[in-house]
């Protein structure tokens, strides 16, 4: 139980400190916090964006710096049940940022979207990402001094609820991505340019739509 609590505490620590340049690969708590910090920075950059292309380049830089954490945490297998669920929750948040960066990067190269539409799409991603990271705050209930009387089942119930809500947002972002791409495909069909759009989004984005 102590091990689970330590992993959970580190995974949901939402401090504003920047992602550290060095980290211990074998420490899942450090990896989880790195992902959370990275996603928070992406959400903050998106929310304060004034120029779509410039802000996205900054978002990409932040994402690429934090991708090491994301890839390494996916490879961690030796966790107890509760900590495994926390890991899956944090990875889902990372998946959402990955979907945002991958998909929107392609949309920026798609002439079927106007600048105004791209701004609106970026705002939508930012909003969904902010809602998702906000859910991680709920996990703090299980390590709060006032909630130490919670039973193991009650703690697991909280973790499970947050996991399901984050999964719901993951599916929303996936749907949002699919709908935006479908708009481009419809426009491309009218111009007899469907193949180009399919090639643009196909292999790199297939897992999301």
Rosetta constraint file for C-alpha pairs under 8 A:
AtomPair CA 1 CA 5 HARMONIC 6.22 0.50
AtomPair CA 2 CA 6 HARMONIC 6.20 0.50
AtomPair CA 3 CA 7 HARMONIC 6.30 0.50
AtomPair CA 4 CA 8 HARMONIC 6.09 0.50
AtomPair CA 4 CA 80 HARMONIC 6.86 0.50
AtomPair CA 4 CA 82 HARMONIC 6.18 0.50
AtomPair CA 4 CA 83 HARMONIC 5.24 0.50
AtomPair CA 5 CA 9 HARMONIC 5.99 0.50
AtomPair CA 5 CA 83 HARMONIC 7.97 0.50
AtomPair CA 5 CA 143 HARMONIC 7.10 0.50
AtomPair CA 6 CA 10 HARMONIC 6.34 0.50
AtomPair CA 6 CA 29 HARMONIC 7.84 0.50
AtomPair CA 7 CA 11 HARMONIC 6.01 0.50
AtomPair CA 7 CA 28 HARMONIC 7.33 0.50
AtomPair CA 7 CA 29 HARMONIC 5.25 0.50
AtomPair CA 7 CA 83 HARMONIC 6.18 0.50
AtomPair CA 8 CA 12 HARMONIC 6.23 0.50
AtomPair CA 8 CA 29 HARMONIC 7.64 0.50
AtomPair CA 8 CA 83 HARMONIC 6.43 0.50
AtomPair CA 8 CA 86 HARMONIC 6.55 0.50
AtomPair CA 8 CA 139 HARMONIC 7.97 0.50
AtomPair CA 8 CA 143 HARMONIC 8.00 0.50
AtomPair CA 9 CA 13 HARMONIC 6.20 0.50
AtomPair CA 9 CA 140 HARMONIC 7.47 0.50
AtomPair CA 9 CA 143 HARMONIC 6.68 0.50
AtomPair CA 10 CA 29 HARMONIC 5.11 0.50
AtomPair CA 10 CA 30 HARMONIC 6.93 0.50
AtomPair CA 10 CA 32 HARMONIC 7.24 0.50
AtomPair CA 10 CA 33 HARMONIC 6.15 0.50
AtomPair CA 11 CA 29 HARMONIC 5.52 0.50
AtomPair CA 11 CA 30 HARMONIC 7.56 0.50
AtomPair CA 11 CA 32 HARMONIC 4.91 0.50
AtomPair CA 11 CA 33 HARMONIC 5.05 0.50
AtomPair CA 11 CA 36 HARMONIC 7.54 0.50
AtomPair CA 11 CA 86 HARMONIC 7.34 0.50
AtomPair CA 11 CA 87 HARMONIC 7.75 0.50
AtomPair CA 11 CA 90 HARMONIC 7.42 0.50
AtomPair CA 12 CA 32 HARMONIC 7.91 0.50
AtomPair CA 12 CA 33 HARMONIC 6.82 0.50
AtomPair CA 12 CA 36 HARMONIC 7.44 0.50
AtomPair CA 12 CA 136 HARMONIC 6.14 0.50
AtomPair CA 12 CA 137 HARMONIC 7.04 0.50
AtomPair CA 12 CA 139 HARMONIC 6.75 0.50
AtomPair CA 12 CA 140 HARMONIC 6.76 0.50
AtomPair CA 13 CA 33 HARMONIC 6.53 0.50
AtomPair CA 14 CA 33 HARMONIC 7.58 0.50
AtomPair CA 14 CA 36 HARMONIC 6.88 0.50
AtomPair CA 14 CA 37 HARMONIC 6.77 0.50
AtomPair CA 14 CA 137 HARMONIC 7.87 0.50
AtomPair CA 15 CA 37 HARMONIC 7.38 0.50
AtomPair CA 16 CA 37 HARMONIC 7.05 0.50
AtomPair CA 17 CA 37 HARMONIC 7.41 0.50
AtomPair CA 18 CA 37 HARMONIC 6.76 0.50
AtomPair CA 18 CA 38 HARMONIC 7.94 0.50
AtomPair CA 19 CA 34 HARMONIC 5.78 0.50
AtomPair CA 19 CA 37 HARMONIC 6.19 0.50
AtomPair CA 19 CA 38 HARMONIC 6.58 0.50
AtomPair CA 19 CA 66 HARMONIC 7.24 0.50
AtomPair CA 20 CA 34 HARMONIC 7.56 0.50
AtomPair CA 23 CA 30 HARMONIC 6.87 0.50
AtomPair CA 23 CA 31 HARMONIC 7.65 0.50
AtomPair CA 24 CA 30 HARMONIC 7.13 0.50
AtomPair CA 24 CA 31 HARMONIC 7.99 0.50
AtomPair CA 25 CA 31 HARMONIC 7.32 0.50
AtomPair CA 25 CA 72 HARMONIC 6.69 0.50
AtomPair CA 26 CA 76 HARMONIC 7.78 0.50
AtomPair CA 27 CA 31 HARMONIC 6.53 0.50
AtomPair CA 28 CA 32 HARMONIC 5.98 0.50
AtomPair CA 28 CA 73 HARMONIC 6.09 0.50
AtomPair CA 28 CA 76 HARMONIC 6.87 0.50
AtomPair CA 29 CA 33 HARMONIC 6.24 0.50
AtomPair CA 30 CA 34 HARMONIC 6.12 0.50
AtomPair CA 31 CA 35 HARMONIC 6.41 0.50
AtomPair CA 31 CA 69 HARMONIC 4.89 0.50
AtomPair CA 31 CA 70 HARMONIC 7.17 0.50
AtomPair CA 31 CA 72 HARMONIC 7.07 0.50
AtomPair CA 31 CA 73 HARMONIC 5.79 0.50
AtomPair CA 32 CA 36 HARMONIC 6.36 0.50
AtomPair CA 32 CA 69 HARMONIC 7.14 0.50
AtomPair CA 32 CA 70 HARMONIC 7.82 0.50
AtomPair CA 32 CA 73 HARMONIC 6.78 0.50
AtomPair CA 32 CA 87 HARMONIC 7.07 0.50
AtomPair CA 32 CA 90 HARMONIC 6.49 0.50
AtomPair CA 33 CA 37 HARMONIC 6.03 0.50
AtomPair CA 34 CA 38 HARMONIC 6.06 0.50
AtomPair CA 34 CA 66 HARMONIC 6.63 0.50
AtomPair CA 34 CA 69 HARMONIC 5.92 0.50
AtomPair CA 35 CA 39 HARMONIC 6.13 0.50
AtomPair CA 35 CA 66 HARMONIC 6.34 0.50
AtomPair CA 35 CA 67 HARMONIC 7.81 0.50
AtomPair CA 35 CA 69 HARMONIC 5.97 0.50
AtomPair CA 35 CA 70 HARMONIC 6.05 0.50
AtomPair CA 35 CA 90 HARMONIC 7.24 0.50
AtomPair CA 35 CA 91 HARMONIC 7.83 0.50
AtomPair CA 35 CA 94 HARMONIC 6.35 0.50
AtomPair CA 36 CA 40 HARMONIC 6.09 0.50
AtomPair CA 36 CA 90 HARMONIC 7.06 0.50
AtomPair CA 36 CA 93 HARMONIC 7.77 0.50
AtomPair CA 36 CA 94 HARMONIC 7.71 0.50
AtomPair CA 36 CA 133 HARMONIC 7.67 0.50
AtomPair CA 37 CA 41 HARMONIC 6.22 0.50
AtomPair CA 38 CA 42 HARMONIC 6.28 0.50
AtomPair CA 38 CA 62 HARMONIC 6.50 0.50
AtomPair CA 38 CA 63 HARMONIC 6.56 0.50
AtomPair CA 38 CA 66 HARMONIC 5.67 0.50
AtomPair CA 39 CA 43 HARMONIC 6.11 0.50
AtomPair CA 39 CA 63 HARMONIC 7.67 0.50
AtomPair CA 39 CA 93 HARMONIC 7.43 0.50
AtomPair CA 39 CA 94 HARMONIC 6.78 0.50
AtomPair CA 39 CA 97 HARMONIC 6.44 0.50
AtomPair CA 39 CA 129 HARMONIC 7.94 0.50
AtomPair CA 39 CA 133 HARMONIC 7.51 0.50
AtomPair CA 40 CA 44 HARMONIC 6.08 0.50
AtomPair CA 40 CA 130 HARMONIC 7.80 0.50
AtomPair CA 40 CA 133 HARMONIC 6.94 0.50
AtomPair CA 41 CA 45 HARMONIC 6.04 0.50
AtomPair CA 41 CA 59 HARMONIC 7.98 0.50
AtomPair CA 41 CA 62 HARMONIC 7.16 0.50
AtomPair CA 42 CA 46 HARMONIC 6.10 0.50
AtomPair CA 42 CA 59 HARMONIC 5.44 0.50
AtomPair CA 42 CA 62 HARMONIC 6.66 0.50
AtomPair CA 42 CA 63 HARMONIC 7.15 0.50
AtomPair CA 42 CA 97 HARMONIC 7.65 0.50
AtomPair CA 43 CA 47 HARMONIC 6.10 0.50
AtomPair CA 43 CA 126 HARMONIC 5.72 0.50
AtomPair CA 43 CA 129 HARMONIC 6.10 0.50
AtomPair CA 43 CA 130 HARMONIC 5.82 0.50
AtomPair CA 44 CA 48 HARMONIC 6.35 0.50
AtomPair CA 45 CA 49 HARMONIC 6.07 0.50
AtomPair CA 45 CA 55 HARMONIC 6.73 0.50
AtomPair CA 45 CA 58 HARMONIC 7.54 0.50
AtomPair CA 45 CA 59 HARMONIC 6.58 0.50
AtomPair CA 46 CA 55 HARMONIC 6.83 0.50
AtomPair CA 46 CA 56 HARMONIC 7.65 0.50
AtomPair CA 46 CA 59 HARMONIC 7.38 0.50
AtomPair CA 46 CA 122 HARMONIC 7.36 0.50
AtomPair CA 46 CA 123 HARMONIC 7.24 0.50
AtomPair CA 46 CA 126 HARMONIC 5.50 0.50
AtomPair CA 47 CA 123 HARMONIC 7.29 0.50
AtomPair CA 47 CA 126 HARMONIC 6.14 0.50
AtomPair CA 47 CA 127 HARMONIC 7.79 0.50
AtomPair CA 49 CA 55 HARMONIC 5.55 0.50
AtomPair CA 50 CA 55 HARMONIC 7.24 0.50
AtomPair CA 51 CA 55 HARMONIC 5.86 0.50
AtomPair CA 52 CA 56 HARMONIC 6.01 0.50
AtomPair CA 52 CA 118 HARMONIC 7.53 0.50
AtomPair CA 52 CA 119 HARMONIC 6.15 0.50
AtomPair CA 52 CA 122 HARMONIC 7.55 0.50
AtomPair CA 53 CA 57 HARMONIC 6.25 0.50
AtomPair CA 53 CA 108 HARMONIC 7.85 0.50
AtomPair CA 54 CA 58 HARMONIC 6.53 0.50
AtomPair CA 55 CA 59 HARMONIC 6.19 0.50
AtomPair CA 56 CA 60 HARMONIC 6.03 0.50
AtomPair CA 56 CA 105 HARMONIC 7.88 0.50
AtomPair CA 57 CA 61 HARMONIC 6.32 0.50
AtomPair CA 58 CA 62 HARMONIC 6.34 0.50
AtomPair CA 59 CA 63 HARMONIC 6.06 0.50
AtomPair CA 59 CA 101 HARMONIC 7.61 0.50
AtomPair CA 60 CA 64 HARMONIC 6.02 0.50
AtomPair CA 60 CA 101 HARMONIC 6.55 0.50
AtomPair CA 61 CA 65 HARMONIC 6.21 0.50
AtomPair CA 62 CA 66 HARMONIC 6.35 0.50
AtomPair CA 63 CA 67 HARMONIC 5.98 0.50
AtomPair CA 63 CA 97 HARMONIC 7.75 0.50
AtomPair CA 63 CA 98 HARMONIC 7.76 0.50
AtomPair CA 63 CA 101 HARMONIC 7.69 0.50
AtomPair CA 64 CA 68 HARMONIC 7.75 0.50
AtomPair CA 66 CA 70 HARMONIC 6.76 0.50
AtomPair CA 67 CA 71 HARMONIC 6.12 0.50
AtomPair CA 68 CA 72 HARMONIC 6.01 0.50
AtomPair CA 69 CA 73 HARMONIC 5.97 0.50
AtomPair CA 70 CA 74 HARMONIC 6.42 0.50
AtomPair CA 70 CA 91 HARMONIC 6.97 0.50
AtomPair CA 70 CA 94 HARMONIC 6.62 0.50
AtomPair CA 71 CA 75 HARMONIC 6.80 0.50
AtomPair CA 72 CA 76 HARMONIC 6.87 0.50
AtomPair CA 73 CA 87 HARMONIC 7.58 0.50
AtomPair CA 73 CA 91 HARMONIC 7.68 0.50
AtomPair CA 74 CA 91 HARMONIC 7.27 0.50
AtomPair CA 79 CA 83 HARMONIC 5.90 0.50
AtomPair CA 79 CA 84 HARMONIC 5.51 0.50
AtomPair CA 80 CA 84 HARMONIC 5.96 0.50
AtomPair CA 81 CA 85 HARMONIC 6.44 0.50
AtomPair CA 82 CA 86 HARMONIC 6.51 0.50
AtomPair CA 82 CA 156 HARMONIC 6.45 0.50
AtomPair CA 82 CA 159 HARMONIC 7.59 0.50
AtomPair CA 83 CA 87 HARMONIC 6.11 0.50
AtomPair CA 84 CA 88 HARMONIC 6.23 0.50
AtomPair CA 85 CA 89 HARMONIC 6.21 0.50
AtomPair CA 85 CA 159 HARMONIC 7.02 0.50
AtomPair CA 85 CA 160 HARMONIC 7.27 0.50
AtomPair CA 85 CA 163 HARMONIC 7.27 0.50
AtomPair CA 86 CA 90 HARMONIC 6.25 0.50
AtomPair CA 86 CA 159 HARMONIC 6.73 0.50
AtomPair CA 86 CA 163 HARMONIC 7.53 0.50
AtomPair CA 87 CA 91 HARMONIC 6.10 0.50
AtomPair CA 88 CA 92 HARMONIC 6.16 0.50
AtomPair CA 88 CA 163 HARMONIC 7.57 0.50
AtomPair CA 89 CA 93 HARMONIC 6.60 0.50
AtomPair CA 89 CA 162 HARMONIC 7.60 0.50
AtomPair CA 89 CA 163 HARMONIC 5.12 0.50
AtomPair CA 89 CA 166 HARMONIC 6.72 0.50
AtomPair CA 89 CA 167 HARMONIC 7.69 0.50
AtomPair CA 90 CA 94 HARMONIC 6.38 0.50
AtomPair CA 91 CA 95 HARMONIC 6.02 0.50
AtomPair CA 92 CA 96 HARMONIC 6.29 0.50
AtomPair CA 92 CA 166 HARMONIC 6.90 0.50
AtomPair CA 92 CA 167 HARMONIC 6.74 0.50
AtomPair CA 92 CA 170 HARMONIC 6.72 0.50
AtomPair CA 93 CA 97 HARMONIC 6.60 0.50
AtomPair CA 93 CA 129 HARMONIC 7.91 0.50
AtomPair CA 93 CA 132 HARMONIC 6.74 0.50
AtomPair CA 93 CA 133 HARMONIC 6.99 0.50
AtomPair CA 93 CA 166 HARMONIC 7.08 0.50
AtomPair CA 93 CA 170 HARMONIC 7.49 0.50
AtomPair CA 94 CA 98 HARMONIC 6.16 0.50
AtomPair CA 95 CA 99 HARMONIC 6.05 0.50
AtomPair CA 95 CA 170 HARMONIC 7.57 0.50
AtomPair CA 96 CA 100 HARMONIC 6.18 0.50
AtomPair CA 96 CA 129 HARMONIC 7.04 0.50
AtomPair CA 96 CA 170 HARMONIC 5.88 0.50
AtomPair CA 96 CA 173 HARMONIC 6.84 0.50
AtomPair CA 97 CA 101 HARMONIC 6.16 0.50
AtomPair CA 97 CA 129 HARMONIC 7.15 0.50
AtomPair CA 98 CA 102 HARMONIC 5.93 0.50
AtomPair CA 99 CA 103 HARMONIC 5.76 0.50
AtomPair CA 99 CA 173 HARMONIC 7.78 0.50
AtomPair CA 99 CA 174 HARMONIC 7.55 0.50
AtomPair CA 99 CA 208 HARMONIC 7.17 0.50
AtomPair CA 100 CA 104 HARMONIC 5.69 0.50
AtomPair CA 100 CA 105 HARMONIC 7.99 0.50
AtomPair CA 100 CA 125 HARMONIC 6.45 0.50
AtomPair CA 101 CA 105 HARMONIC 5.80 0.50
AtomPair CA 102 CA 106 HARMONIC 6.67 0.50
AtomPair CA 102 CA 204 HARMONIC 7.73 0.50
AtomPair CA 102 CA 205 HARMONIC 7.16 0.50
AtomPair CA 103 CA 107 HARMONIC 6.36 0.50
AtomPair CA 103 CA 177 HARMONIC 7.00 0.50
AtomPair CA 103 CA 201 HARMONIC 7.79 0.50
AtomPair CA 103 CA 205 HARMONIC 6.61 0.50
AtomPair CA 104 CA 108 HARMONIC 6.23 0.50
AtomPair CA 104 CA 122 HARMONIC 7.40 0.50
AtomPair CA 105 CA 109 HARMONIC 7.09 0.50
AtomPair CA 106 CA 110 HARMONIC 6.61 0.50
AtomPair CA 106 CA 200 HARMONIC 6.96 0.50
AtomPair CA 106 CA 201 HARMONIC 6.85 0.50
AtomPair CA 107 CA 113 HARMONIC 7.33 0.50
AtomPair CA 107 CA 118 HARMONIC 7.59 0.50
AtomPair CA 107 CA 181 HARMONIC 7.94 0.50
AtomPair CA 108 CA 113 HARMONIC 7.91 0.50
AtomPair CA 108 CA 118 HARMONIC 7.21 0.50
AtomPair CA 110 CA 184 HARMONIC 7.86 0.50
AtomPair CA 110 CA 197 HARMONIC 7.69 0.50
AtomPair CA 110 CA 200 HARMONIC 8.00 0.50
AtomPair CA 112 CA 184 HARMONIC 5.51 0.50
AtomPair CA 112 CA 187 HARMONIC 6.65 0.50
AtomPair CA 112 CA 188 HARMONIC 7.26 0.50
AtomPair CA 113 CA 117 HARMONIC 5.95 0.50
AtomPair CA 113 CA 118 HARMONIC 6.39 0.50
AtomPair CA 113 CA 184 HARMONIC 7.11 0.50
AtomPair CA 114 CA 118 HARMONIC 6.23 0.50
AtomPair CA 115 CA 119 HARMONIC 6.22 0.50
AtomPair CA 116 CA 120 HARMONIC 6.31 0.50
AtomPair CA 117 CA 121 HARMONIC 6.10 0.50
AtomPair CA 118 CA 122 HARMONIC 6.05 0.50
AtomPair CA 119 CA 123 HARMONIC 6.20 0.50
AtomPair CA 120 CA 124 HARMONIC 6.27 0.50
AtomPair CA 121 CA 125 HARMONIC 6.37 0.50
AtomPair CA 121 CA 180 HARMONIC 7.93 0.50
AtomPair CA 122 CA 126 HARMONIC 6.14 0.50
AtomPair CA 123 CA 127 HARMONIC 6.13 0.50
AtomPair CA 124 CA 128 HARMONIC 6.30 0.50
AtomPair CA 125 CA 129 HARMONIC 6.05 0.50
AtomPair CA 125 CA 173 HARMONIC 7.25 0.50
AtomPair CA 126 CA 130 HARMONIC 6.11 0.50
AtomPair CA 127 CA 131 HARMONIC 6.27 0.50
AtomPair CA 128 CA 132 HARMONIC 6.23 0.50
AtomPair CA 128 CA 169 HARMONIC 7.02 0.50
AtomPair CA 128 CA 173 HARMONIC 6.95 0.50
AtomPair CA 129 CA 133 HARMONIC 6.29 0.50
AtomPair CA 130 CA 134 HARMONIC 6.11 0.50
AtomPair CA 131 CA 135 HARMONIC 6.68 0.50
AtomPair CA 132 CA 136 HARMONIC 7.38 0.50
AtomPair CA 132 CA 166 HARMONIC 5.95 0.50
AtomPair CA 132 CA 169 HARMONIC 6.41 0.50
AtomPair CA 133 CA 137 HARMONIC 7.65 0.50
AtomPair CA 134 CA 138 HARMONIC 7.82 0.50
AtomPair CA 135 CA 139 HARMONIC 7.62 0.50
AtomPair CA 135 CA 162 HARMONIC 6.54 0.50
AtomPair CA 135 CA 165 HARMONIC 7.64 0.50
AtomPair CA 135 CA 166 HARMONIC 7.05 0.50
AtomPair CA 136 CA 140 HARMONIC 7.47 0.50
AtomPair CA 136 CA 162 HARMONIC 7.22 0.50
AtomPair CA 137 CA 141 HARMONIC 7.94 0.50
AtomPair CA 138 CA 158 HARMONIC 7.91 0.50
AtomPair CA 138 CA 162 HARMONIC 7.13 0.50
AtomPair CA 139 CA 143 HARMONIC 7.83 0.50
AtomPair CA 139 CA 158 HARMONIC 6.81 0.50
AtomPair CA 139 CA 159 HARMONIC 6.45 0.50
AtomPair CA 139 CA 162 HARMONIC 7.12 0.50
AtomPair CA 140 CA 144 HARMONIC 6.15 0.50
AtomPair CA 141 CA 147 HARMONIC 6.37 0.50
AtomPair CA 142 CA 147 HARMONIC 6.07 0.50
AtomPair CA 142 CA 148 HARMONIC 7.03 0.50
AtomPair CA 142 CA 150 HARMONIC 7.34 0.50
AtomPair CA 142 CA 155 HARMONIC 5.75 0.50
AtomPair CA 142 CA 158 HARMONIC 7.48 0.50
AtomPair CA 143 CA 147 HARMONIC 6.71 0.50
AtomPair CA 143 CA 148 HARMONIC 6.63 0.50
AtomPair CA 144 CA 148 HARMONIC 6.49 0.50
AtomPair CA 150 CA 154 HARMONIC 5.77 0.50
AtomPair CA 150 CA 155 HARMONIC 6.30 0.50
AtomPair CA 151 CA 155 HARMONIC 6.27 0.50
AtomPair CA 152 CA 156 HARMONIC 6.13 0.50
AtomPair CA 153 CA 157 HARMONIC 6.03 0.50
AtomPair CA 154 CA 158 HARMONIC 6.40 0.50
AtomPair CA 155 CA 159 HARMONIC 6.39 0.50
AtomPair CA 156 CA 160 HARMONIC 6.00 0.50
AtomPair CA 157 CA 161 HARMONIC 6.07 0.50
AtomPair CA 158 CA 162 HARMONIC 6.27 0.50
AtomPair CA 159 CA 163 HARMONIC 6.12 0.50
AtomPair CA 160 CA 164 HARMONIC 6.23 0.50
AtomPair CA 161 CA 165 HARMONIC 6.29 0.50
AtomPair CA 162 CA 166 HARMONIC 6.09 0.50
AtomPair CA 163 CA 167 HARMONIC 6.06 0.50
AtomPair CA 164 CA 168 HARMONIC 6.14 0.50
AtomPair CA 165 CA 169 HARMONIC 6.48 0.50
AtomPair CA 166 CA 170 HARMONIC 6.19 0.50
AtomPair CA 167 CA 171 HARMONIC 6.28 0.50
AtomPair CA 168 CA 172 HARMONIC 6.26 0.50
AtomPair CA 169 CA 173 HARMONIC 6.13 0.50
AtomPair CA 170 CA 174 HARMONIC 6.19 0.50
AtomPair CA 171 CA 175 HARMONIC 6.07 0.50
AtomPair CA 172 CA 176 HARMONIC 5.98 0.50
AtomPair CA 173 CA 177 HARMONIC 6.03 0.50
AtomPair CA 174 CA 178 HARMONIC 6.20 0.50
AtomPair CA 174 CA 208 HARMONIC 5.73 0.50
AtomPair CA 174 CA 209 HARMONIC 6.82 0.50
AtomPair CA 175 CA 179 HARMONIC 6.11 0.50
AtomPair CA 175 CA 209 HARMONIC 7.63 0.50
AtomPair CA 176 CA 180 HARMONIC 6.25 0.50
AtomPair CA 177 CA 181 HARMONIC 6.25 0.50
AtomPair CA 177 CA 208 HARMONIC 7.43 0.50
AtomPair CA 177 CA 209 HARMONIC 7.18 0.50
AtomPair CA 178 CA 182 HARMONIC 6.08 0.50
AtomPair CA 178 CA 208 HARMONIC 7.26 0.50
AtomPair CA 178 CA 209 HARMONIC 5.14 0.50
AtomPair CA 179 CA 183 HARMONIC 6.42 0.50
AtomPair CA 180 CA 184 HARMONIC 6.84 0.50
AtomPair CA 181 CA 185 HARMONIC 6.37 0.50
AtomPair CA 181 CA 201 HARMONIC 7.90 0.50
AtomPair CA 182 CA 186 HARMONIC 6.17 0.50
AtomPair CA 183 CA 187 HARMONIC 6.34 0.50
AtomPair CA 184 CA 188 HARMONIC 6.00 0.50
AtomPair CA 184 CA 197 HARMONIC 7.27 0.50
AtomPair CA 185 CA 189 HARMONIC 6.15 0.50
AtomPair CA 185 CA 194 HARMONIC 6.10 0.50
AtomPair CA 185 CA 197 HARMONIC 6.37 0.50
AtomPair CA 185 CA 198 HARMONIC 7.60 0.50
AtomPair CA 186 CA 190 HARMONIC 6.71 0.50
AtomPair CA 187 CA 191 HARMONIC 6.70 0.50
AtomPair CA 188 CA 192 HARMONIC 6.01 0.50
AtomPair CA 188 CA 193 HARMONIC 4.73 0.50
AtomPair CA 188 CA 194 HARMONIC 4.89 0.50
AtomPair CA 188 CA 197 HARMONIC 6.92 0.50
AtomPair CA 189 CA 193 HARMONIC 5.83 0.50
AtomPair CA 189 CA 194 HARMONIC 5.18 0.50
AtomPair CA 193 CA 197 HARMONIC 6.92 0.50
AtomPair CA 194 CA 198 HARMONIC 6.25 0.50
AtomPair CA 195 CA 199 HARMONIC 6.10 0.50
AtomPair CA 196 CA 200 HARMONIC 6.16 0.50
AtomPair CA 197 CA 201 HARMONIC 6.36 0.50
AtomPair CA 198 CA 202 HARMONIC 5.22 0.50
AtomPair CA 199 CA 203 HARMONIC 7.35 0.50
AtomPair CA 201 CA 205 HARMONIC 5.39 0.50
AtomPair CA 201 CA 206 HARMONIC 7.13 0.50
AtomPair CA 202 CA 206 HARMONIC 5.38 0.50
AtomPair CA 205 CA 209 HARMONIC 6.73 0.50
